[in-house]
Amino acid sequence: MPDPDTIPTNPPAAPSRESSGGFTLRDLLALTKFRLSALVIVTTLVAFWLRAGTGMDFWLLFHTILGSTLAAFGSAVFNQLMEIEPDSRMRRTADRPLPAGRISPSSAFGLGWLLSALGLIHLVHRVNAEAAALTALTLATYLFIYTPLKRQSTVNTLVGAVSGALPPLIGWVGAAGPAASGDAYIRWQLMLEPGAMYLFALLFLWQLPHFLAINWMYRDEYVRGGFVMLANDDEQGARTSKHALAWSIAMLLLMFQPVLLGLVNTWLFLPPALWLNLWLCHRALSFQKQPERASARRLFFGTLIYLPVILIVSVMSWK
């Protein structure tokens, strides 16, 4: 997903690249972006749950989450390896273990390979080929398209949202279990099922106002790091806030898709879903009317509240 990380209250001063010493558990958690990877765990779990229904195989769920989480940790390590120099120029990322020198690039490279390989191999052998293929696609999109594109084009945000929307598909296809004899090795139709498309679209759209808000608040940092973002040079916030509102409205319209396709109980899903989306659109509209740091922060934290609540609503109303 687009990489907003967290909002530091008091960003640390940039440390020396020559610093050295032992690393801590906190450094390992930062290197694997543990909090960002938690999103992978949650969305994979919800998607698996929705597809499996009452016939859930808990061991299969465990292996699906384990494999996808290991791969997410590995991709986070490689992402930071590829961005040591820009991270060192931004106050909000300069104290990460790689630019700060607490973990060597060679150690991080070995750890990234180990985590990614273990995740993919585990999914192939303990879940199914579809989950492994989608995980490999997530890694490839995040590392070889999104990460380099951050220094070239504002399209990087959309590409990052694609990679961030793939984990629910991993959970969805994982719930199907291994292919039966006679089935195709890759059952592409699993990825095109209506429930899978709803979850993919939900995560894709959610990431955009979420990231645009923090992108605008820290636009100077992104410029300093050499990243090409929509908020660059948008001092008044008109362009960024307009896009954030448009994507929020698109998410509101998405709420009718599971209803029209009969995926949810309409009266359990639609009223709270519409209320929640209108509330988020109101925050996006406030940002658009008064593009200032306070309204951008409210939108950002609004998206943090929105996602778990809409996932709970979806689970409670799913047929």
DODOVEX-619042 format. One line per 2 residues: their letters; for each residue z, x, y of C-alpha. Coordinates in steps of 0.25 Angstrom, whole numbers, padded with zeros to 4 digits. Last residue first. Layout:
a	Z:X:Y; ...
//
This chain:
kw	0015:-0100:-0055; 0021:-0090:-0044
sm	0030:-0097:-0034; 0042:-0088:-0036
vs	0034:-0075:-0038; 0026:-0078:-0025
vi	0038:-0081:-0017; 0044:-0069:-0021
li	0032:-0061:-0018; 0031:-0067:-0004
vp	0046:-0064:-0002; 0044:-0049:-0006
ly	0032:-0047:0003; 0036:-0054:0015
il	0049:-0047:0018; 0043:-0033:0019
tg	0031:-0040:0027; 0041:-0045:0037
ff	0047:-0031:0039; 0033:-0026:0043
lr	0031:-0038:0052; 0044:-0037:0059
ra	0042:-0022:0061; 0028:-0025:0068
sa	0035:-0035:0077; 0045:-0025:0081
re	0035:-0014:0083; 0026:-0022:0092
pq	0014:-0030:0091; 0018:-0043:0098
kq	0008:-0054:0094; 0003:-0047:0082
fs	0017:-0043:0077; 0022:-0057:0079
la	0009:-0062:0071; 0013:-0053:0060
rh	0027:-0058:0060; 0022:-0072:0060
cl	0012:-0069:0049; 0024:-0064:0041
wl	0032:-0078:0043; 0019:-0085:0040
nl	0018:-0077:0027; 0032:-0081:0023
wl	0030:-0096:0026; 0017:-0096:0019
ap	0023:-0090:0006; 0036:-0099:0007
pl	0027:-0112:0008; 0016:-0107:-0002
fl	0024:-0102:-0014; 0033:-0112:-0019
wt	0025:-0124:-0015; 0012:-0118:-0020
nv	0017:-0113:-0034; 0009:-0101:-0036
lg	-0003:-0095:-0042; -0011:-0108:-0040
ll	-0023:-0100:-0034; -0022:-0108:-0021
vp	-0008:-0105:-0020; -0009:-0090:-0024
qf	-0020:-0089:-0013; -0013:-0097:-0002
ml	-0003:-0086:0001; -0014:-0077:0005
ll	-0016:-0084:0018; -0003:-0079:0023
ma	-0007:-0065:0018; -0019:-0066:0027
is	-0011:-0070:0039; -0002:-0057:0037
wa	-0015:-0049:0036; -0020:-0054:0049
la	-0007:-0053:0056; -0006:-0038:0052
hk	-0020:-0036:0056; -0017:-0041:0070
st	-0004:-0033:0071; -0012:-0020:0068
ra	-0023:-0023:0079; -0014:-0028:0090
gq	-0003:-0017:0088; -0003:-0013:0102
ed	-0003:0002:0098; -0014:0000:0088
dn	-0018:0015:0089; -0016:0016:0074
al	-0011:0002:0068; -0023:0001:0059
mv	-0020:0014:0052; -0027:0028:0051
fg	-0016:0037:0046; -0015:0051:0053
gr	0000:0052:0051; 0002:0052:0066
vy	-0006:0039:0067; 0002:0033:0056
ed	0015:0037:0064; 0010:0031:0077
ry	0006:0018:0069; 0020:0016:0064
mw	0023:0002:0069; 0009:-0002:0067
ni	0008:0003:0053; 0021:-0004:0050
al	0015:-0017:0054; 0002:-0014:0047
fh	0009:-0011:0034; 0016:-0024:0032
pl	0004:-0032:0038; -0005:-0026:0028
qw	0004:-0025:0016; 0005:-0040:0014
lf	-0010:-0042:0013; -0012:-0032:0001
ll	0001:-0037:-0006; -0003:-0052:-0005
af	-0017:-0049:-0009; -0013:-0041:-0022
ly	-0003:-0052:-0026; -0013:-0063:-0024
ma	-0024:-0056:-0031; -0015:-0053:-0043
gp	-0011:-0068:-0044; -0025:-0072:-0043
el	-0030:-0063:-0055; -0039:-0052:-0051
ml	-0031:-0041:-0056; -0030:-0047:-0070
qw	-0045:-0049:-0070; -0047:-0034:-0071
ri	-0041:-0033:-0085; -0043:-0018:-0087
ya	-0044:-0014:-0101; -0052:-0027:-0104
dg	-0045:-0036:-0114; -0048:-0035:-0129
sa	-0035:-0031:-0133; -0025:-0036:-0123
ap	-0023:-0029:-0110; -0009:-0024:-0107
ga	0000:-0032:-0098; -0004:-0043:-0089
ag	0008:-0041:-0080; 0003:-0027:-0076
vw	-0009:-0034:-0070; 0000:-0041:-0060
gi	0009:-0029:-0058; -0003:-0020:-0055
lp	-0009:-0031:-0046; 0004:-0032:-0038
pl	0003:-0016:-0036; -0011:-0017:-0030
ag	-0007:-0023:-0016; -0002:-0009:-0011
sv	-0016:-0003:-0015; -0023:-0013:-0007
ag	-0014:-0013:0005; -0017:0002:0006
vl	-0032:-0001:0006; -0029:-0011:0017
tn	-0021:-0001:0025; -0031:0011:0023
vt	-0042:0002:0030; -0036:0009:0043
sq	-0045:0021:0040; -0044:0036:0038
rk	-0031:0042:0036; -0025:0030:0028
lp	-0037:0030:0020; -0032:0043:0012
ty	-0020:0035:0007; -0027:0022:0005
if	-0039:0027:-0003; -0035:0038:-0013
ly	-0020:0035:-0014; -0017:0020:-0012
ta	-0030:0016:-0018; -0030:0025:-0030
lt	-0015:0023:-0033; -0017:0007:-0033
la	-0030:0008:-0041; -0022:0016:-0052
tl	-0011:0006:-0051; -0022:-0005:-0053
aa	-0027:0002:-0065; -0013:0004:-0071
ae	-0010:-0010:-0070; -0024:-0014:-0076
an	-0022:-0004:-0088; -0010:-0011:-0093
vr	0006:-0010:-0093; 0012:0001:-0101
hv	0001:0011:-0104; -0008:0009:-0092
lh	0004:0007:-0083; 0012:0019:-0087
il	0000:0028:-0086; -0002:0023:-0072
gl	0012:0025:-0067; 0014:0038:-0074
as	0002:0044:-0068; 0006:0039:-0054
ll	0020:0044:-0055; 0016:0058:-0061
wg	0005:0060:-0051; 0014:0057:-0039
lg	0025:0066:-0044; 0016:0077:-0046
fa	0010:0076:-0032; 0024:0074:-0026
ss	0028:0087:-0033; 0016:0094:-0027
ps	0018:0088:-0013; 0032:0094:-0013
ir	0044:0085:-0010; 0054:0087:0001
ga	0043:0092:0010; 0044:0082:0022
pl	0030:0078:0020; 0032:0075:0005
pr	0046:0069:0005; 0043:0059:0016
da	0050:0063:0029; 0037:0063:0037
tr	0034:0048:0034; 0040:0041:0045
rm	0038:0052:0055; 0023:0053:0052
rs	0016:0067:0052; 0022:0072:0038
dp	0016:0059:0032; 0003:0063:0037
ei	0003:0076:0030; 0010:0071:0017
em	0000:0060:0015; -0007:0063:0002
lq	0006:0066:-0005; 0012:0054:0001
nf	0002:0045:-0006; 0003:0053:-0019
va	0018:0050:-0019; 0016:0035:-0016
sg	0005:0034:-0027; 0015:0040:-0037
fa	0026:0030:-0034; 0016:0018:-0035
al	0011:0024:-0048; 0026:0024:-0053
ts	0028:0010:-0048; 0015:0004:-0055
gl	0020:0010:-0068; 0034:0005:-0067
it	0030:-0008:-0062; 0020:-0011:-0073
hf	0030:-0005:-0084; 0041:-0014:-0080
ll	0033:-0026:-0079; 0027:-0024:-0093
wf	0042:-0022:-0098; 0045:-0035:-0091
dm	0034:-0043:-0098; 0033:-0056:-0089
gt	0029:-0068:-0097; 0035:-0078:-0086
ga	0026:-0074:-0076; 0018:-0061:-0079
rl	0008:-0062:-0067; 0019:-0065:-0056
wf	0029:-0055:-0062; 0018:-0044:-0063
av	0015:-0046:-0048; 0029:-0047:-0044
lt	0033:-0034:-0051; 0020:-0026:-0045
tv	0024:-0031:-0031; 0038:-0026:-0032
iv	0035:-0013:-0039; 0024:-0009:-0030
la	0032:-0013:-0017; 0043:-0004:-0022
sl	0033:0007:-0021; 0034:0006:-0006
rf	0049:0008:-0007; 0047:0020:-0017
kt	0037:0027:-0009; 0036:0038:-0020
la	0039:0049:-0011; 0049:0042:-0003
ll	0057:0038:-0016; 0055:0053:-0021
dr	0061:0058:-0007; 0073:0048:-0008
lt	0076:0054:-0022; 0077:0067:-0015
fg	0069:0079:-0012; 0074:0093:-0012
gs	0070:0103:-0001; 0059:0106:0008
se	0055:0104:0023; 0042:0111:0027
rs	0035:0098:0031; 0046:0097:0042
pa	0051:0083:0044; 0045:0073:0053
ap	0056:0065:0061; 0062:0054:0053
pn	0058:0039:0057; 0070:0031:0062
tp	0069:0017:0057; 0059:0021:0046
it	0049:0010:0042; 0045:0011:0028
dp	0033:0015:0020; 0020:0009:0027
dp	0011:0014:0016; -0001:0004:0014
m	0000:0000:0000
//
